[in-house]
Amino acid sequence: MPKNLVWALLLLMVDFNGCFTEGLNNTNVSTRPDVVNIASILTFNSIIGKVAKIALQAACEDVNSDPTILKGTKLQITLHDSNFSAFMNIMEALKVMETDTVALIGPQGSVLAHVISHVANELQVPLLSFTATDPTLNSLQYPFFVRTTHSDLYQMAAIADIIKYYEWRKVTAIYIDDDHGRNGVISLGDQLASRGCEISHKAPIKPLATKTDISDVLVQVALMESRILVVHTYPQYGLDILEVARNLDMLGSGYVWITTNWLSTIIDISSPLPSKTIDVMQGFITLRTYTKDSKLTRKFASEWRNMTNYGLSTFCLYAYDTVWLLAHALDSFFDKGGNISFSKDPKLQALPGEMLNFDSLSIFNGGKLLLQEILNVKMKGLTGAIEFTSDKNLLFPAFEVLNVIGTGVRRIGYWSNSSGLSTIRPDKVNTKPSDHQSSSSELLHAVIWPGQIIQKPRGWVFPDSGKQLKIGVPNRVSFQEFVGQSKDSDSFKGHCIDVFTSAVNLLPYAVPYKFHSYGDGVKNPSNTELLTLINSGVYDAVVGDIAITTNRTRIADFTQPFIESGLVVVVPVKRSSSSTWAFLKPFSPLMWSVSGIFFLVIGAVVWILEHRVNDEFRGPPRKQLVTVLWFSFSTLFSSHRENTLSTLGRIVLILWLFVVLIINSSYTASLTSILTVQKLSSPIKGIESLMMIKDPIGYQENSFVRNYLVGELGINSDRLIPLSLPEDYEKALKDGPHNGGVAAVVDERAYIELFLSSRCEFSIVGQEFTKNGWGFAFPRDSPLAADMSTAILKLSENGELQRIHDKWLLRSACSSQGTQFEVDKLELTSFKGLFLICGLACFLALLIYFVLTIRQFTKHYPTLAESTGRSVRSGSLQTFFSFVDKKEETIRTRSKRKYSEGSSSMMNGDDASIDNYSNKRDMSLNASK
């Protein structure tokens, strides 16, 4: 409320009472006065006011009985009754400001807290409230307002998490249309939006509404589709809302009622409730501020039972803690030299009017210091640890999630700002919400919903407003087997229409609807433009051949596809007959060339490996050349006569025969297909080859195909020719790109299959290059889309979907359905691995062979191996080739003969030496004689 209005209220107060009593002017009090005055404004006859009054008085008595708190200073609290009147609430607040009151506890409602906060700001008196939960009171506009309970912001976050947990998307908010209700619901909307949900309908109730007023609002709520009702109100209005809802039969199965903590407050304070009252709450979900169980809390609960017959509510605990919070702040205030002193407000003195006396309203000079000390307090209270954040909110907001059952409530879980929903007490959970929720799928225990059901309600119904769904249907001029309008009436027929009506008949509720034609009947309308009319409110749904694309999903929600369809390329084809050289077609020219080269290489390698050991690979050069050629190509049929004797030769031959087996089998299969299967041929093999040429391309007019070809595939738009009718497709394809036609048509498979059912001179080439389907479109987040998807799945499971397909789309397929396109030639790439293995085996075999041969050569000709010089090297090379050409058996025989001759020569030499020695000895003996 603006400050000018506050001053007007001040003037009204002066007019009403004459003048205020004379106040203090620059009064200075001792640092530790005997008494400190505080005040509270409550509504004594309200549910909260009755118990808050008792809690505040008990807190003051306990503070005064504890000498360690204020060290001899006593708290004196003055309680003021607003008597359910906003005007009286303001008057009482102004009366409080006349005295030397250093703090005001209250008011009870957020609306008056906004007003009185302006007075508190001007007079610098801290305003503490344990019941004003409007989130906007935390703004910088109200620096002297201190909330000693948790803001509705956290309560709304808890409700939003509950909505998300049960996978509901839309809720109806019922609230009192004042600052408390509006700002709370705004917070709820923000929290829901951050979780992908929304408030679909707001149902404000005017303050001081009668039951008739409430009934008018709830009647409108009953006509809405959402059955998730969030009620944010005051305890005194809440029971009236529930009583009216019972009269309107809104408390039965199918409804979900979620309330803020006003309901738990009624149950806690007024327990036991009359059976008539508790009956209207059955199945409700409500919140209660979580307070940690402690010895201090149990002690106070025991004392509470001796003080009153009312139940103990969390508001009682927060009222009690508010007084202790203020006492601790005052103690710190005095410790820091604070004085209780007041001074006149120059702004009040400047107001015109000689008859007005403002001396009774003074500024609390220590108000700023006391406010700072209040925000700096850290203490343990009945509600747990009390400490303020930088934005003046209490730390650790947490709530219990309760389910009203029988004569009381059952706790089904908890919510805290740090852990989100959980079945574990908040003070026992130390993880982040995302971590905790990922570790447990059960964040809440089972709930018994209104109507005594345990199955989660769907959360919505079709609106019972008598209004028919306006369903847009494209008025097609081609392919009317899918959807078409009857010429003699406004009715529609076709495959898509039958699927929709069959799905609607499976829904568990009635859905009145009416089809509305979209299009001029001259050309096919744009389905994308039709979908945009859902957002503008022209249509409630769209039924027809609507392809589900990425861009369209940003406009509307789609059901489960009832037809699978992707983009394909259709071209004119011709039958190709066998030719004289058909036997060459299985392999590409490169494959033939490489195969022939390998045949020769294998023959040469085997000849090298067998030449020195196998007589069949020896002889005159001409014979050996014929042997190599014969051996090479006879392996194709495994009919070679020559035996391989060397180990290396056998290894190479085995690997080569395996390669030949694969090549032979592939050739046979491909040739069989070429000679026996009827073939179709086309120079265009698919979308890739179509993109490489520059010829015109046809597409269905006003379809998404054009945007896809241009935007996704980068095809020049000048190449694209729009076509409307199947006859246009046929003519354009027959004319061809050089006679004003097109080289190919790109369209969805569903249309093309129907087009080809009676036109055998055309065919699909290549594969589908997109994957999508057709579905029915509804507004974003429409629950009807999910139920229709379920119905379509049921149609698929019971065979009805196939029956509808056969009724409209099954045609006598032309003979080309069993034909195939010209078989692609087998390329070298398919056999590259085999050739690589075989070639590597040949290389290794030759390497080993030459190493062994050189080693053998050096052993038999050591002198030549060690000789140097050009002539010597030339001679050695000739000797080496001569050595290699000789049969290995001959080399071995010669080696043995040389070894034998060498041994004989050595023995003869030894005998001659012995004879010579004997002769010399005999001659020596004769001479001595």
Secondary structure by P-SEA (a helix, b strand, c coil): ccaaaaaaaaaaaaaaccccccccccccccccccbbbbbbbcccccaaaaaaaaaaaaaaaaaaacccccccbbbbbbbbbccccaaaaaaaaaaaaacccccccccccaaaaaaaaaaaaaabbbbbbccccccccccccccccccccccaaaaaaaaaaaaaaacccbbbbbbcccaaaaaaaaaaaaaaaaacccccbbbbbcccccaaaaaaaaaaaaaccccbbbbbccccaaaaaaaaaaaaccccccbbbbbcaaaaaaaaacccccaaaaaaacccccccccccccaaaaaaaaaaaaaccccccaaaaaaaaaaaaaaaaaaaaaaacccbbbbbcccccccccccccccccccccaaaaaaaaaaabbbbccccbbbbcccccccbbbbbbbbbccccccccccccccccccccccccccccaaaaaaaccccccccccccccccccccccccccccccbbbbbbcccccccbbbbccccccccaaaaaaaaaaaaccbbbbbbbbbcccccccccaaaaaaaaaacccccccccccccaaaaaccccccccbbbbbbbbbbbbbbbbccccccccccaaaaaaaaaaaaaaaaaaaaacccccccccccaaaaaaaaaaaaaaccccccccccccaaaaaaaaaaaaaaaaaaaaaaaaaaaacccbbbbbccccaaaaaacccbbbbccccaaaaaaacccccccccbbbbccaaaaaaaaaacccccccccccccaaaaaaaacccccccccccccbbbbbbbbcccccaaaaaaaaaaaaaaaaaaaaaaaaacccccccccccccccccccccccaaaaaaaaaaaaaaaaaaaaaaaaaaaaaacccccccccaaaaaaaaaaaaaaaaccaaaaaaaaaaaaaaaaaaaaaaaaaaaaaaaaaaaaaaaaac
